[in-house]
């Protein structure tokens, strides 16, 4: 078969050489004719001046003859070269048919396949494996382990919590592990070299974050009564009443009955009488309101006026008006935020309060109660001290005093107050 193929190749080369030789011979012949015609044309041009029209006719005849000669050469080329090319094409076709028959012969397909150079697909032997645990150290079966990086795959951990990614190419990978009721674990980048078996340390899934909402459902009056019981137990250093401070930001509102009960407890507390007595002694020492006079009678009058100011202000501003206007007389401890935010909130609470509906609104109850108490003081203060100025001074002193007391409640009293629940930490 090889000799036969070599013979066909030699014959093709001989045929092509003959055709090329004939083509070059014809080209040389045409070039020779062109050169001869060009020489004769030069002679004719020199004699054209003498012969005139006859020389022109002779030149035309030669030009026609030259065209006919070129046409004849072309025809000769086609006549001689055509059969040769046809013979070459037939031999090539027969050679291809013979080759195809040989290829289809039994045993030749295996020979052709074995002679082809095809590289097998590259296989990798690197792997990443590990075990999934929960926070208690127990294995987690069925956890979803997603591989990302050079390749993306997903497997589930087995009954023993183990998983494996095999036949991995070298590169950098990352794992994301999830499971029902558990949090998400995302690994750092895992570099993997060629033929390396990477065994990861323990993979611990965190417990999924959940939100538990507890709704307390009960009678509104009972809840309000419970708030009063909590309030009357609160005392600074176990002595000074701190009844009107609520450290539970979401405390239920007080009803009218509870508002009057808390006001009555505040005005009848022994500390209220001690406070009025101390302030009366301060006024008498400086001879404030000299119309009261001095001595025991003057002190008694000052004590009565001071206690009455405090009691009327408390009853009007913390019970009567809050019950009518549906406002909460308590101070709700904030406890969070910067110092400036908390201080501004404490001072503002003297002018704004929480309504029984939970919304913030102007503190009409306390402001109006303070000035109403100041107006009533004209009934029992010395005649020389009565008037609009007494009303305004007492009302402003009560309002400013409330703002100052709120600052103490926000920054100092909580740490010193007894019977404050651990969960009551102000605004969450």
C-alpha positions as CSV (number, residue, x, y, z in Angstrom):
1,X,0.0,0.0,0.0
2,X,2.8,2.4,0.8
3,X,4.5,1.6,-2.7
4,X,1.3,2.2,-4.4
5,X,0.8,5.5,-2.7
6,X,4.4,6.6,-3.6
7,X,3.8,5.7,-7.3
8,X,0.7,7.8,-7.4
9,X,2.5,10.7,-5.8
10,X,5.4,10.5,-8.4
11,X,2.9,10.4,-11.3
12,X,1.1,13.5,-10.0
13,X,4.4,15.3,-9.7
14,X,5.4,14.4,-13.3
15,X,2.0,15.6,-14.6
16,X,2.3,18.8,-12.9
17,X,5.9,19.3,-14.1
18,X,4.8,18.7,-17.7
19,X,1.9,21.2,-17.4
20,X,4.2,23.8,-15.9
21,X,6.8,23.3,-18.7
22,X,4.2,23.7,-21.4
23,X,2.9,26.8,-19.8
24,X,6.3,28.4,-19.5
25,X,7.1,27.5,-23.2
26,X,4.0,29.2,-24.4
27,X,4.8,32.3,-22.3
28,X,8.3,32.5,-23.8
29,X,6.8,32.2,-27.3
30,X,4.4,35.0,-26.6
31,X,7.1,37.1,-25.2
32,X,9.3,36.5,-28.4
33,X,6.3,37.5,-30.6
34,X,5.8,40.6,-28.6
35,X,9.5,41.5,-28.9
36,X,9.4,40.9,-32.7
37,X,6.3,42.9,-33.1
38,X,7.7,45.7,-31.0
39,X,10.8,45.8,-33.3
40,X,8.8,45.8,-36.5
41,X,6.5,48.4,-35.0
42,X,9.5,50.7,-34.4
43,X,10.5,50.2,-38.1
44,X,7.0,50.9,-39.3
45,X,6.9,54.0,-37.2
46,X,10.2,55.2,-38.8
47,X,8.8,54.5,-42.2
48,X,5.3,55.8,-41.4
49,X,6.3,59.3,-42.4
50,X,7.0,58.1,-45.9
51,X,4.4,55.4,-46.5
52,X,1.5,57.1,-44.7
53,X,-1.8,55.2,-44.9
54,X,-0.3,52.0,-46.3
55,X,1.9,51.5,-43.2
56,X,-1.1,52.0,-41.0
57,X,-3.0,49.2,-42.8
58,X,-0.1,46.9,-42.6
59,X,0.2,47.6,-38.8
60,X,-3.4,46.8,-38.3
61,X,-3.1,43.5,-40.1
62,X,-0.1,42.5,-37.9
63,X,-2.0,43.4,-34.8
64,X,-4.9,41.2,-35.8
65,X,-2.5,38.4,-36.6
66,X,-0.9,38.8,-33.1
67,X,-4.3,38.6,-31.4
68,X,-5.1,35.5,-33.4
69,X,-1.8,34.0,-32.4
70,X,-2.5,34.7,-28.7
71,X,-5.9,33.1,-29.0
72,X,-4.3,30.1,-30.7
73,X,-1.8,29.7,-27.8
74,X,-4.6,29.8,-25.3
75,X,-6.6,27.2,-27.1
76,X,-3.5,25.0,-27.4
77,X,-2.9,25.4,-23.6
78,X,-6.5,24.3,-22.9
79,X,-6.3,21.4,-25.3
80,X,-3.0,20.1,-24.0
81,X,-3.3,20.9,-20.3
82,X,-7.0,20.0,-19.9
83,X,-6.6,16.3,-20.4
84,X,-3.6,16.3,-18.1
85,X,-5.6,18.0,-15.3
86,X,-8.5,15.8,-15.9
87,X,-6.3,12.7,-15.6
88,X,-4.8,14.1,-12.4
89,X,-8.2,14.7,-10.9
90,X,-9.4,11.2,-11.8
91,X,-6.3,9.6,-10.2
92,X,-6.7,11.7,-7.0
93,X,-10.3,10.6,-6.7
94,X,-9.4,7.0,-7.2
95,X,-6.7,7.3,-4.6
96,X,-9.1,8.8,-2.1
97,X,-11.6,6.0,-2.7
98,X,-8.8,3.4,-2.2
99,X,-7.7,5.1,1.0
100,X,-11.3,5.1,2.3
101,X,-11.7,1.4,1.4
102,X,-8.6,0.6,3.3
103,X,-9.7,2.6,6.3
104,X,-13.0,0.8,6.4
105,X,-11.4,-2.6,6.2
106,X,-11.5,-4.8,9.4
107,X,-8.8,-3.9,11.9
108,X,-8.0,-0.5,10.3
109,X,-10.3,1.5,12.6
110,X,-8.4,0.2,15.7
111,X,-5.1,1.1,13.9
112,X,-6.2,4.6,13.1
113,X,-7.5,5.2,16.7
114,X,-4.3,3.9,18.2
115,X,-2.2,6.1,16.0
116,X,-4.1,9.3,17.1
117,X,-2.5,11.4,19.8
118,X,-5.3,12.4,22.3
119,X,-4.3,13.3,25.8
120,X,-6.7,12.0,28.5
121,X,-8.6,14.6,30.7
122,X,-6.5,15.7,33.7
123,X,-7.7,14.3,37.0
124,X,-7.0,16.0,40.4
125,X,-6.5,14.3,43.7
126,X,-6.8,17.2,46.2
127,X,-9.6,17.1,48.7
128,X,-11.3,19.1,51.6
129,X,-13.0,17.3,54.4
130,X,-14.4,18.1,57.9
131,X,-17.0,17.5,60.5
132,X,-20.0,19.7,61.5
133,X,-20.9,20.1,65.2
134,X,-23.4,22.2,67.2
135,X,-22.6,24.4,70.2
136,X,-23.0,21.4,72.5
137,X,-20.4,19.4,70.7
138,X,-22.8,17.0,69.0
139,X,-22.4,16.2,65.3
140,X,-25.0,17.6,62.9
141,X,-26.2,15.2,60.2
142,X,-27.7,16.6,57.0
143,X,-26.0,20.0,57.2
144,X,-25.7,21.7,53.9
145,X,-22.1,22.4,53.0
146,X,-21.5,24.6,50.0
147,X,-18.1,24.9,48.4
148,X,-17.2,28.1,46.4
149,X,-14.0,29.2,44.7
150,X,-12.3,27.3,41.9
151,X,-15.2,24.9,41.8
152,X,-18.8,25.2,43.1
153,X,-20.3,22.1,44.8
154,X,-22.8,21.3,47.5
155,X,-22.9,18.2,49.7
156,X,-24.6,17.2,53.0
157,X,-22.9,16.0,56.1
158,X,-23.4,12.3,56.8
159,X,-24.8,10.7,59.9
160,X,-21.4,11.2,61.6
161,X,-21.4,14.9,60.7
162,X,-18.6,14.4,58.2
163,X,-18.3,15.7,54.6
164,X,-15.7,15.5,51.8
165,X,-15.0,17.3,48.6
166,X,-12.7,15.1,46.5
167,X,-10.9,15.5,43.1
168,X,-10.4,19.2,43.5
169,X,-8.0,21.3,41.5
170,X,-5.4,23.4,43.3
171,X,-6.6,26.9,44.3
172,X,-8.5,28.8,47.0
173,X,-11.9,27.8,48.3
174,X,-14.4,28.8,50.9
175,X,-17.1,26.9,52.8
176,X,-20.7,28.0,53.8
177,X,-22.4,25.6,56.2
178,X,-26.1,25.9,57.2
179,X,-28.5,23.6,59.0
180,X,-32.2,23.8,60.1
181,X,-32.6,25.8,63.3
182,X,-28.9,26.8,63.4
183,X,-26.9,29.8,62.4
184,X,-24.6,30.2,59.4
185,X,-20.9,29.3,59.3
186,X,-18.7,30.9,56.7
187,X,-15.1,29.8,56.7
188,X,-12.1,31.9,55.8
189,X,-10.3,31.3,52.6
190,X,-8.9,27.7,52.3
191,X,-5.7,27.4,50.1
192,X,-5.4,24.0,48.5
193,X,-2.2,22.7,46.8
194,X,-1.8,19.9,44.3
195,X,-2.5,16.4,45.7
196,X,-3.2,17.9,49.2
197,X,-5.8,16.4,51.5
198,X,-7.0,19.3,53.6
199,X,-8.7,18.2,56.9
200,X,-10.5,21.2,58.5
201,X,-10.8,21.8,62.2
202,X,-14.1,21.4,64.0
203,X,-16.9,23.4,62.3
204,X,-19.3,24.6,65.0
205,X,-22.6,26.1,63.9
206,X,-24.0,28.8,66.2
207,X,-27.5,28.7,67.5
208,X,-29.9,30.7,65.3
209,X,-30.9,34.1,66.7
210,X,-34.5,34.2,67.7
211,X,-36.8,36.8,69.0
212,X,-39.2,36.0,71.7
213,X,-42.1,38.3,72.4
214,X,-44.0,38.0,75.6
215,X,-47.3,39.7,75.8
216,X,-48.8,40.2,79.3
217,X,-52.5,40.0,79.0
218,X,-54.6,40.9,82.1
219,X,-57.0,43.3,83.6
220,X,-55.9,46.9,83.1
221,X,-56.9,47.9,86.6
222,X,-54.9,45.0,88.1
223,X,-51.8,45.9,86.1
224,X,-52.1,49.5,87.2
225,X,-52.4,48.4,90.9
226,X,-49.3,46.4,90.4
227,X,-47.5,49.6,89.2
228,X,-48.5,51.4,92.4
229,X,-47.2,48.6,94.6
230,X,-43.9,48.7,92.7
231,X,-43.7,52.5,93.0
232,X,-44.3,52.8,96.7
233,X,-41.4,50.3,97.4
234,X,-38.9,52.6,95.6
235,X,-36.9,54.7,98.0
236,X,-33.5,56.4,97.6
237,X,-31.1,54.8,100.1
238,X,-34.2,53.1,101.5
239,X,-35.5,56.5,103.0
240,X,-36.4,59.2,100.4
241,X,-39.5,58.4,98.4
242,X,-38.9,57.8,94.6
243,X,-42.5,57.0,93.8
244,X,-42.8,58.8,90.5
245,X,-39.8,57.2,88.8
246,X,-40.7,54.3,86.4
247,X,-37.6,52.3,85.3
248,X,-39.8,50.0,83.1
249,X,-40.0,51.9,79.8
250,X,-43.0,49.9,78.7
251,X,-44.9,50.0,82.0
252,X,-48.7,50.1,81.6
253,X,-50.5,53.4,82.3
254,X,-52.1,54.3,85.7
255,X,-55.8,54.6,86.0
256,X,-57.4,57.6,87.8
257,X,-57.7,55.7,91.0
258,X,-54.1,54.8,91.0
259,X,-53.1,58.4,90.2
260,X,-54.9,59.6,93.3
261,X,-53.6,56.7,95.4
262,X,-50.0,57.5,94.5
263,X,-50.5,61.2,95.1
264,X,-52.0,60.6,98.5
265,X,-49.1,58.3,99.5
266,X,-46.6,60.9,98.4
267,X,-48.2,63.7,100.4
268,X,-48.8,61.7,103.6
269,X,-45.3,60.1,103.6
270,X,-43.3,61.1,106.7
271,X,-40.5,62.4,104.5
272,X,-43.0,65.0,103.0
273,X,-43.5,66.5,106.5
274,X,-39.8,66.4,107.2
275,X,-39.1,68.2,104.0
276,X,-41.7,70.9,104.7
277,X,-40.2,71.4,108.2
278,X,-36.7,71.7,106.9
279,X,-37.7,74.2,104.2
280,X,-39.7,76.3,106.8
281,X,-36.7,76.5,109.1
282,X,-34.6,77.7,106.1
283,X,-37.1,80.4,105.3
284,X,-37.3,81.6,108.9
285,X,-33.6,81.6,109.3
286,X,-33.4,84.1,106.4
287,X,-36.6,85.8,107.5
288,X,-38.2,85.2,104.1
289,X,-41.9,86.3,104.1
290,X,-41.5,88.5,107.2
291,X,-45.2,88.8,107.5
292,X,-45.3,85.4,109.2
293,X,-43.2,86.8,112.0
294,X,-40.7,84.9,114.0
295,X,-40.8,82.4,116.8
296,X,-42.8,79.2,117.0
297,X,-45.9,80.9,115.4
298,X,-43.9,82.2,112.5
299,X,-42.3,78.8,112.0
300,X,-45.7,77.1,112.2
301,X,-47.1,79.4,109.6
302,X,-44.2,78.8,107.3
303,X,-44.4,75.1,107.8
304,X,-48.1,75.1,107.0
305,X,-47.6,77.2,103.9
306,X,-44.8,75.0,102.6
307,X,-46.6,71.7,103.2
308,X,-49.7,73.1,101.6
309,X,-47.7,74.3,98.5
310,X,-46.3,70.8,98.1
311,X,-49.6,69.0,98.7
312,X,-51.7,71.2,96.4
313,X,-49.1,71.0,93.7
314,X,-48.9,67.2,94.0
315,X,-52.7,66.7,94.1
316,X,-53.4,69.0,91.2
317,X,-50.3,68.2,89.0
318,X,-50.1,64.4,89.7
319,X,-53.7,63.4,90.3
320,X,-56.6,65.7,89.3
321,X,-55.3,67.1,86.0
322,X,-53.6,63.8,84.8
323,X,-56.9,62.0,85.5
324,X,-58.8,64.6,83.5
325,X,-56.3,64.9,80.7
326,X,-55.3,61.2,80.6
327,X,-51.6,61.9,81.2
328,X,-49.1,59.8,83.1
329,X,-47.5,61.8,86.0
330,X,-44.5,59.5,86.3
331,X,-40.9,60.1,85.0
332,X,-39.9,57.3,82.6
333,X,-36.2,56.6,83.1
334,X,-34.3,56.5,79.7
335,X,-30.8,55.2,80.7
336,X,-29.5,55.0,77.1
337,X,-27.8,57.4,74.8
338,X,-25.1,60.1,75.4
339,X,-25.0,62.4,78.4
340,X,-26.4,65.3,76.3
341,X,-29.3,63.2,75.0
342,X,-30.2,62.0,78.4
343,X,-29.9,65.4,80.1
344,X,-32.0,67.0,77.4
345,X,-34.6,64.2,77.8
346,X,-34.7,64.7,81.6
347,X,-35.2,68.5,81.4
348,X,-37.7,68.1,78.6
349,X,-39.8,65.7,80.7
350,X,-40.8,68.7,82.9
351,X,-42.6,70.1,79.8
352,X,-43.6,66.9,78.0
353,X,-45.1,63.7,79.3
354,X,-46.4,60.3,78.2
355,X,-50.2,60.1,77.7
356,X,-52.2,57.1,78.8
357,X,-52.3,56.2,75.1
358,X,-48.5,55.8,75.1
359,X,-47.8,58.9,73.0
360,X,-45.8,61.9,74.1
361,X,-47.6,65.2,74.5
362,X,-47.1,68.6,76.3
363,X,-47.1,68.2,80.1
364,X,-50.2,70.3,80.7
365,X,-50.9,68.5,84.0
366,X,-47.7,69.3,85.8
367,X,-47.2,72.9,84.4
368,X,-50.8,73.9,85.0
369,X,-50.8,72.2,88.4
370,X,-47.7,74.1,89.5
371,X,-49.1,77.5,88.5
372,X,-52.6,76.6,90.0
373,X,-50.9,75.8,93.2
374,X,-49.0,79.1,93.1
375,X,-52.3,80.9,92.6
376,X,-53.9,79.1,95.6
377,X,-50.9,80.3,97.7
378,X,-52.4,83.8,97.7
379,X,-55.0,82.5,100.1
380,X,-52.6,81.8,103.0
381,X,-49.4,83.8,102.3
382,X,-48.9,87.1,104.2
383,X,-51.0,89.9,102.6
384,X,-47.9,91.9,101.7
385,X,-46.5,89.0,99.6
386,X,-49.6,88.2,97.7
387,X,-50.2,89.0,94.0
388,X,-49.4,87.9,90.5
389,X,-45.7,87.8,91.3
390,X,-46.3,85.2,94.0
391,X,-48.2,83.0,91.6
392,X,-45.5,83.2,88.9
393,X,-42.6,82.7,91.3
394,X,-44.2,79.7,93.0
395,X,-45.2,78.2,89.6
396,X,-41.8,78.7,88.1
397,X,-40.0,77.3,91.2
398,X,-42.1,74.2,91.1
399,X,-41.5,73.7,87.3
400,X,-37.7,74.3,87.6
401,X,-37.6,72.1,90.6
402,X,-39.3,69.3,88.7
403,X,-36.7,69.6,85.9
404,X,-33.8,69.4,88.5
405,X,-35.4,66.4,90.2
406,X,-35.7,64.7,86.8
407,X,-31.9,65.1,86.3
408,X,-31.3,63.4,89.6
409,X,-33.7,60.6,88.6
410,X,-31.9,60.0,85.3
411,X,-28.3,60.0,86.5
412,X,-28.2,59.3,90.3
413,X,-31.3,57.9,91.8
414,X,-31.5,54.5,90.0
415,X,-28.3,53.2,91.5
416,X,-29.4,54.2,94.9
417,X,-33.0,53.2,94.8
418,X,-34.2,50.0,96.4
419,X,-36.6,47.4,94.9
420,X,-35.8,48.1,91.3
421,X,-36.3,45.0,89.1
422,X,-33.2,43.8,87.2
423,X,-35.1,43.9,83.9
424,X,-36.2,47.5,84.4
425,X,-33.3,49.3,82.7
426,X,-35.1,52.1,80.9
427,X,-35.4,52.5,77.1
428,X,-34.3,49.4,75.3
